[in-house]
Amino acid sequence: MRHIAILGAGPTGLEAALAAVEAGMPFTVYEAASEVAGNVRSWGHVQLFTPWSMNVSGRVRRALETAGHPVPGSEDERGRQAHPTGGDLVEQVLEPLAGLEAIAPHIRCETRVVEVGREGMLKNEEIGTGIRATRPFRLLLRDASGRESVEYADVVLDCAGTYDNPNALGAGGIRAPGEADASDYIIRRIPDFEAPVLSGVALGCGGQRILLVGAGHSAQTAARDLEGLVERVPGTRVTWAIRSPSPTFGAVDDDALPMRHSLVKHAQKLAATDSPFDVRAGRSVDALEASPDGVAVTLRTADGVR
């Protein structure tokens, strides 16, 4: 029987584990965090664009209901589409799913898959010959103590997501000079601005001068929350650097997801001239210089003008 290695115990990894159970195939789920859905927990305060009906598959719903776990419906008590937060998804779906008798014994938390290769093969050997497929996958693992070991699998499903590989701040998709030295001052996930102290930052953001970089939906969510912080905490100033000189913020005609449409519209409003932010469209990060007092940032245009 072919053994499946599933990388990541988030929504996709746990769905894959349940599919493996149904197919009667042995599997192991490797999760780098101390609990399942580690990445989702990191943005647990953020509300999803999609309602419950689009976040719980028929397979998962059947498995949870059979086990006696109530599954949230697609509408709230007023008949409106109910949109969970990341924390709601973890608490009401992912944790119960991971706790099912058929899945729980096969999850290995605090186990990071560092590298994956084919047993006895270098990356340039037997390309396209079919021989590589006859060799099992070799997984280099690292546990919470830093100890490394090797395990094998016949099939590898990478369900780990991309949060451990965030975009760099510099132009061209690479790190800007000084970015590594300024890492303690850079938040690369959507922060909870209600928290008194933000992880990875010397001080909370309230009353500080903040640089927001990017125009994607994560940046739009942060911008919306920062607007509230500016209103609540005197002295909070936000500069919003957006690479495009005329950002569309990913607007979709007749968007089927009202929550996403609302977020885009709010971002467009914030980027207008009467915004409480100092919006710098057509700018990217050129360089950073960290000091005990903070970070000095140089912005540049597409033509290299600072």
ZAKEZA-778616 format. One record per residue (C-alpha): residue number from 1; chain; x negated, y negated, z negated. Coordinates in nm, 3 decimals. Each point is the difference from the previous one (the first is absolute). Layout:
# residues N
SITE  num  cadena        X        Y        Z
SITE  NUM       A        X        Y        Z
...
This chain:
# residues 306
SITE  num  cadena        X        Y        Z
SITE    1       A    0.000    0.000    0.000
SITE    2       A   -0.142   -0.337    0.105
SITE    3       A   -0.074   -0.232   -0.292
SITE    4       A    0.092   -0.369    0.034
SITE    5       A   -0.194   -0.284   -0.162
SITE    6       A    0.220   -0.308   -0.043
SITE    7       A   -0.190   -0.322   -0.067
SITE    8       A    0.208   -0.237   -0.210
SITE    9       A    0.299    0.055   -0.231
SITE   10       A    0.203   -0.295    0.122
SITE   11       A    0.331    0.010    0.192
SITE   12       A   -0.150    0.166    0.309
SITE   13       A   -0.221    0.243   -0.188
SITE   14       A    0.282    0.119   -0.228
SITE   15       A    0.232    0.036    0.300
SITE   16       A   -0.267    0.213    0.166
SITE   17       A   -0.032    0.208   -0.317
SITE   18       A    0.374    0.064   -0.001
SITE   19       A   -0.013    0.099    0.368
SITE   20       A   -0.279    0.245   -0.083
SITE   21       A    0.213    0.149   -0.278
SITE   22       A    0.288    0.050    0.242
SITE   23       A   -0.233    0.161    0.254
SITE   24       A   -0.147    0.231   -0.263
SITE   25       A   -0.354   -0.127    0.060
SITE   26       A   -0.258   -0.043   -0.280
SITE   27       A   -0.119   -0.357   -0.056
SITE   28       A   -0.194   -0.232   -0.229
SITE   29       A    0.074   -0.372   -0.039
SITE   30       A   -0.302   -0.216   -0.088
SITE   31       A    0.076   -0.337   -0.162
SITE   32       A   -0.279   -0.243   -0.089
SITE   33       A    0.208   -0.186   -0.261
SITE   34       A    0.078    0.129   -0.349
SITE   35       A    0.369    0.038    0.093
SITE   36       A    0.188    0.078    0.319
SITE   37       A    0.075   -0.289    0.234
SITE   38       A   -0.292   -0.206   -0.127
SITE   39       A    0.016   -0.250    0.284
SITE   40       A    0.375   -0.051   -0.025
SITE   41       A   -0.036   -0.067   -0.373
SITE   42       A   -0.247   -0.281    0.077
SITE   43       A    0.277   -0.194    0.177
SITE   44       A    0.284    0.130   -0.213
SITE   45       A    0.140   -0.350   -0.052
SITE   46       A    0.052   -0.055    0.375
SITE   47       A    0.343    0.060    0.153
SITE   48       A    0.011    0.208    0.319
SITE   49       A    0.145   -0.126    0.329
SITE   50       A    0.183    0.329    0.042
SITE   51       A    0.297    0.127   -0.206
SITE   52       A    0.010    0.326   -0.193
SITE   53       A    0.156    0.175    0.298
SITE   54       A   -0.321   -0.054    0.199
SITE   55       A   -0.237    0.101   -0.281
SITE   56       A    0.139    0.339   -0.099
SITE   57       A    0.001    0.270    0.266
SITE   58       A    0.266    0.268    0.021
SITE   59       A   -0.259    0.257   -0.107
SITE   60       A   -0.095   -0.194   -0.313
SITE   61       A    0.360   -0.081   -0.087
SITE   62       A    0.103    0.366    0.024
SITE   63       A   -0.297    0.116   -0.209
SITE   64       A    0.061   -0.253   -0.277
SITE   65       A    0.375    0.053   -0.012
SITE   66       A   -0.048    0.377   -0.014
SITE   67       A   -0.234   -0.050   -0.297
SITE   68       A    0.257   -0.219   -0.175
SITE   69       A   -0.168   -0.338    0.057
SITE   70       A    0.237   -0.283    0.103
SITE   71       A   -0.107   -0.172    0.320
SITE   72       A    0.077   -0.373    0.050
SITE   73       A    0.263   -0.081    0.259
SITE   74       A   -0.040   -0.237    0.290
SITE   75       A    0.236   -0.261   -0.151
SITE   76       A    0.020   -0.178   -0.334
SITE   77       A    0.311   -0.035   -0.216
SITE   78       A    0.119   -0.292    0.218
SITE   79       A   -0.027    0.198    0.322
SITE   80       A   -0.315   -0.182    0.116
SITE   81       A   -0.310    0.172    0.136
SITE   82       A   -0.217    0.080   -0.302
SITE   83       A   -0.373   -0.064    0.049
SITE   84       A   -0.234    0.165   -0.252
SITE   85       A   -0.326   -0.139   -0.127
SITE   86       A   -0.312    0.213    0.019
SITE   87       A    0.047    0.076   -0.369
SITE   88       A    0.359    0.114    0.060
SITE   89       A   -0.120    0.235    0.272
SITE   90       A   -0.263    0.151   -0.229
SITE   91       A    0.227    0.038   -0.302
SITE   92       A    0.313    0.126    0.173
SITE   93       A   -0.140    0.206    0.288
SITE   94       A   -0.375    0.062    0.010
SITE   95       A   -0.056    0.101   -0.364
SITE   96       A    0.297    0.242   -0.004
SITE   97       A   -0.113    0.142    0.334
SITE   98       A   -0.357    0.052   -0.124
SITE   99       A    0.139    0.165   -0.312
SITE  100       A    0.188    0.272    0.185
SITE  101       A   -0.108    0.347   -0.103
SITE  102       A   -0.105    0.088    0.354
SITE  103       A   -0.222   -0.310    0.039
SITE  104       A   -0.139   -0.106   -0.340
SITE  105       A   -0.257    0.282   -0.042
SITE  106       A   -0.156   -0.085    0.336
SITE  107       A   -0.073   -0.370   -0.064
SITE  108       A   -0.353   -0.099   -0.103
SITE  109       A   -0.010   -0.356   -0.133
SITE  110       A   -0.324   -0.191   -0.058
SITE  111       A   -0.150    0.195    0.289
SITE  112       A   -0.127   -0.205    0.292
SITE  113       A   -0.074    0.159    0.337
SITE  114       A   -0.327   -0.170    0.089
SITE  115       A   -0.076    0.167    0.335
SITE  116       A    0.149    0.261    0.231
SITE  117       A   -0.189    0.211    0.253
SITE  118       A    0.001    0.340    0.170
SITE  119       A   -0.192    0.275   -0.175
SITE  120       A   -0.337    0.055    0.164
SITE  121       A    0.054   -0.268    0.263
SITE  122       A   -0.152   -0.342    0.052
SITE  123       A    0.224   -0.267    0.146
SITE  124       A   -0.161    0.029    0.345
SITE  125       A    0.011    0.379    0.029
SITE  126       A    0.246    0.204    0.210
SITE  127       A    0.208   -0.301    0.098
SITE  128       A    0.292    0.111    0.215
SITE  129       A   -0.095    0.368    0.007
SITE  130       A    0.261    0.127   -0.246
SITE  131       A   -0.268    0.154   -0.221
SITE  132       A    0.036   -0.280   -0.256
SITE  133       A    0.361    0.104   -0.058
SITE  134       A   -0.114    0.343   -0.115
SITE  135       A   -0.190   -0.147   -0.296
SITE  136       A    0.176   -0.108   -0.320
SITE  137       A   -0.006   -0.359   -0.117
SITE  138       A   -0.256   -0.077   -0.270
SITE  139       A    0.115   -0.262   -0.252
SITE  140       A   -0.240   -0.188   -0.224
SITE  141       A    0.190   -0.092   -0.318
SITE  142       A   -0.082   -0.235   -0.287
SITE  143       A    0.180    0.014   -0.335
SITE  144       A    0.053   -0.274   -0.259
SITE  145       A   -0.338    0.070   -0.165
SITE  146       A   -0.183   -0.035    0.331
SITE  147       A   -0.069    0.372    0.032
SITE  148       A    0.006    0.119    0.361
SITE  149       A    0.107    0.338    0.136
SITE  150       A    0.104    0.165    0.326
SITE  151       A    0.326    0.169    0.091
SITE  152       A    0.135    0.139    0.328
SITE  153       A    0.321   -0.024    0.201
SITE  154       A    0.134    0.117    0.334
SITE  155       A    0.210   -0.312    0.058
SITE  156       A   -0.059   -0.357   -0.125
SITE  157       A    0.278   -0.259   -0.013
SITE  158       A   -0.131   -0.349   -0.071
SITE  159       A    0.288   -0.172   -0.181
SITE  160       A   -0.223   -0.234   -0.200
SITE  161       A    0.110   -0.324    0.163
SITE  162       A   -0.222   -0.303    0.057
SITE  163       A   -0.003   -0.197   -0.326
SITE  164       A   -0.351    0.110   -0.083
SITE  165       A   -0.120   -0.160    0.325
SITE  166       A    0.129   -0.358   -0.012
SITE  167       A   -0.068   -0.253    0.272
SITE  168       A   -0.311   -0.212   -0.033
SITE  169       A    0.035   -0.378   -0.031
SITE  170       A   -0.247   -0.100    0.269
SITE  171       A    0.062   -0.075    0.367
SITE  172       A   -0.006    0.298    0.233
SITE  173       A    0.118    0.240   -0.270
SITE  174       A   -0.332    0.020   -0.184
SITE  175       A   -0.097   -0.135   -0.339
SITE  176       A   -0.092   -0.366   -0.023
SITE  177       A   -0.340   -0.095   -0.145
SITE  178       A    0.029    0.001   -0.378
SITE  179       A    0.321    0.206   -0.003
SITE  180       A   -0.157    0.291   -0.186
SITE  181       A   -0.140   -0.230   -0.271
SITE  182       A    0.343   -0.163   -0.042
SITE  183       A    0.185    0.332   -0.038
SITE  184       A    0.093   -0.065   -0.365
SITE  185       A    0.206   -0.299    0.112
SITE  186       A    0.176    0.170    0.293
SITE  187       A    0.336    0.174   -0.036
SITE  188       A    0.057    0.243    0.288
SITE  189       A    0.342    0.127   -0.106
SITE  190       A    0.328   -0.181   -0.051
SITE  191       A   -0.036   -0.127   -0.357
SITE  192       A    0.270   -0.036   -0.261
SITE  193       A   -0.015   -0.373   -0.066
SITE  194       A    0.222    0.045   -0.304
SITE  195       A   -0.288    0.181   -0.174
SITE  196       A   -0.201   -0.221   -0.239
SITE  197       A   -0.332    0.139    0.123
SITE  198       A   -0.064    0.145    0.343
SITE  199       A   -0.219    0.308    0.036
SITE  200       A   -0.336   -0.070    0.161
SITE  201       A    0.018   -0.377   -0.057
SITE  202       A   -0.173   -0.190   -0.278
SITE  203       A    0.309   -0.207   -0.082
SITE  204       A    0.370    0.004    0.082
SITE  205       A    0.095   -0.197    0.311
SITE  206       A    0.224   -0.253   -0.171
SITE  207       A   -0.151   -0.347    0.004
SITE  208       A   -0.276    0.107    0.238
SITE  209       A   -0.085   -0.087    0.358
SITE  210       A    0.086    0.306    0.212
SITE  211       A   -0.094    0.094    0.355
SITE  212       A    0.250    0.227    0.175
SITE  213       A   -0.132    0.162    0.320
SITE  214       A    0.213    0.162    0.270
SITE  215       A    0.349   -0.016    0.148
SITE  216       A    0.122    0.360   -0.018
SITE  217       A    0.286    0.116   -0.214
SITE  218       A   -0.224    0.058   -0.302
SITE  219       A   -0.127   -0.357    0.027
SITE  220       A    0.357   -0.124    0.045
SITE  221       A    0.107    0.182   -0.315
SITE  222       A   -0.291   -0.152   -0.193
SITE  223       A    0.085   -0.344    0.140
SITE  224       A    0.360    0.027   -0.115
SITE  225       A   -0.110    0.101   -0.349
SITE  226       A   -0.267   -0.271   -0.010
SITE  227       A    0.266   -0.259    0.076
SITE  228       A    0.168    0.100   -0.325
SITE  229       A   -0.333   -0.020   -0.183
SITE  230       A   -0.058   -0.354    0.132
SITE  231       A    0.342   -0.101   -0.133
SITE  232       A   -0.052    0.161   -0.342
SITE  233       A   -0.360   -0.086   -0.077
SITE  234       A   -0.121   -0.359    0.042
SITE  235       A   -0.335   -0.040    0.173
SITE  236       A    0.036    0.311    0.217
SITE  237       A   -0.113   -0.080    0.354
SITE  238       A    0.013    0.232    0.301
SITE  239       A   -0.189   -0.024    0.328
SITE  240       A    0.139    0.241    0.260
SITE  241       A   -0.248    0.093    0.276
SITE  242       A    0.164    0.155    0.308
SITE  243       A   -0.213    0.116    0.293
SITE  244       A    0.259   -0.073    0.270
SITE  245       A    0.053   -0.369    0.086
SITE  246       A    0.369    0.078    0.063
SITE  247       A    0.097    0.292   -0.226
SITE  248       A    0.322    0.189    0.067
SITE  249       A   -0.026    0.199   -0.325
SITE  250       A    0.110    0.312    0.187
SITE  251       A    0.351   -0.127    0.066
SITE  252       A    0.225    0.260    0.166
SITE  253       A    0.303   -0.096    0.209
SITE  254       A    0.320    0.134   -0.157
SITE  255       A   -0.204    0.163   -0.275
SITE  256       A    0.181    0.308   -0.134
SITE  257       A   -0.163   -0.050   -0.340
SITE  258       A    0.160   -0.308   -0.164
SITE  259       A   -0.255   -0.006   -0.284
SITE  260       A   -0.289   -0.024    0.247
SITE  261       A    0.184   -0.266    0.202
SITE  262       A    0.055   -0.202   -0.317
SITE  263       A   -0.368    0.024   -0.096
SITE  264       A   -0.116   -0.115    0.345
SITE  265       A    0.240   -0.295   -0.006
SITE  266       A   -0.127   -0.101   -0.343
SITE  267       A   -0.362    0.022    0.119
SITE  268       A    0.080   -0.219    0.298
SITE  269       A    0.154   -0.255   -0.235
SITE  270       A   -0.304    0.006   -0.230
SITE  271       A   -0.229   -0.055    0.297
SITE  272       A    0.192   -0.311    0.104
SITE  273       A   -0.137   -0.348   -0.060
SITE  274       A    0.205   -0.057   -0.316
SITE  275       A   -0.136    0.313   -0.166
SITE  276       A   -0.138   -0.014   -0.356
SITE  277       A   -0.306    0.177    0.144
SITE  278       A   -0.298   -0.140    0.186
SITE  279       A    0.048    0.206    0.318
SITE  280       A   -0.304    0.036    0.226
SITE  281       A    0.120    0.164    0.322
SITE  282       A   -0.263    0.106    0.250
SITE  283       A   -0.256    0.061   -0.277
SITE  284       A   -0.194    0.305   -0.117
SITE  285       A   -0.249    0.048   -0.282
SITE  286       A   -0.355   -0.086    0.107
SITE  287       A   -0.189    0.048   -0.328
SITE  288       A    0.041    0.027   -0.377
SITE  289       A   -0.232   -0.101   -0.282
SITE  290       A    0.079    0.131   -0.346
SITE  291       A   -0.098   -0.171   -0.324
SITE  292       A    0.105    0.028   -0.366
SITE  293       A    0.257   -0.272    0.069
SITE  294       A    0.166    0.171    0.298
SITE  295       A   -0.056    0.032    0.374
SITE  296       A   -0.080   -0.266    0.260
SITE  297       A    0.154    0.098    0.333
SITE  298       A   -0.082   -0.133    0.346
SITE  299       A    0.268    0.033    0.267
SITE  300       A   -0.056   -0.010    0.376
SITE  301       A    0.205   -0.030    0.316
SITE  302       A   -0.009    0.249    0.286
SITE  303       A   -0.258   -0.229    0.166
SITE  304       A   -0.224    0.020   -0.304
SITE  305       A    0.078   -0.350   -0.128
SITE  306       A   -0.020   -0.014   -0.382
